[in-house]
């Protein structure tokens, strides 16, 4: 049985978590998988005063959530798996997600990692002398040839698509070729926005594509006002 002191400590932590859950407009949960300590420290420093970050135990957080009357808070129960960083903030969650994406860095893949982009090994010299590298390249579907004393890839070849797992054989080859296929950094799993659950996928916004779409819509609207001779502040001159 746990001692009375430990029980009191855990009870105090649960109460503290409850207060945090009540104090902020937005509650985010980010995965700590593939996060380097230096990245986390840099992010905490850059968001000081804007986001309160805290690594909380899932078991204690669940106790806190389940003891609260707010049914919306209980929606976070489904995301209390793995190593998590809780982010308490009043910053718009989409803006926060963009900041987290900008803080990611590309790194060498390990077996089981998920490709951050379509990984294409380009045509050209691998810089490796003939030997075991040839069978390694051929094993992942790369056409090869020997030229000027080194092994060459004969044509650009897609070896793994974005979002797909990288197997052990491919991970070893990418490392040998110096190709960084995964991203390290915080990934937002979910945000609770005043009762509304917004998942990580929904938080991903292509800012440039959205900007171009708005510019095109504005241009088309402007052209329409000229066509129908409808005066506006933009076209009156």
BELZI-V104986 format. One record per run of one state. SS is the DSSP state (alpha for helix, beta for strand, coil for the rest). FROM is the first residue (numbers start at 1). TO is the last residue. Records with the same first field share a line. If there is no record, write none. Layout:
SS = FROM-TO ; FROM-TO
This chain:
coil = 1-3 ; 24-25 ; 32-36 ; 47-50 ; 55-57 ; 67-72 ; 80-83 ; 90-92 ; 103-104 ; 108-113 ; 115-118 ; 122-123 ; 126-131 ; 140-143 ; 148-149 ; 154-156 ; 161-164 ; 166-167 ; 178-181 ; 185-186 ; 194-195 ; 204-206 ; 228-237
alpha = 4-23 ; 37-46 ; 58-66 ; 73-79 ; 93-102 ; 132-139 ; 168-177 ; 200-203 ; 207-227
beta = 26-31 ; 51-54 ; 84-89 ; 105-107 ; 114-114 ; 119-121 ; 124-125 ; 144-147 ; 150-153 ; 157-160 ; 165-165 ; 182-184 ; 187-193 ; 196-199
